[in-house]
């Protein structure tokens, strides 16, 4: 009988060790799955931000899109381009320079396209007229 009891005791101990190993494995798997879920969430968040920027860029706005505004706009060169067809180039350059300095962007083309740079479109004179050429 003592051999049978010893075998039963060993089997019980082995079963207990197996249970502990499974529990520790389950805990490790749970930690890995939580870490993986956090990593996937962060990746999706970054992907959403990039997709938003791509959507904005496909509107024909290009480098002047929200989030892609040039930090160091060369106002002199940009205003020369913007005012190249103006009938009053000195006035155009002066107003353009002021608007460029405030908004840090100049819309593409020689006229219009104000939606590209909302700050540009919102600048007005004291009389309520559009300030930026």
Order of alpha helices (4+ residues) and beta strands (2+ residues): alpha-alpha-alpha-alpha
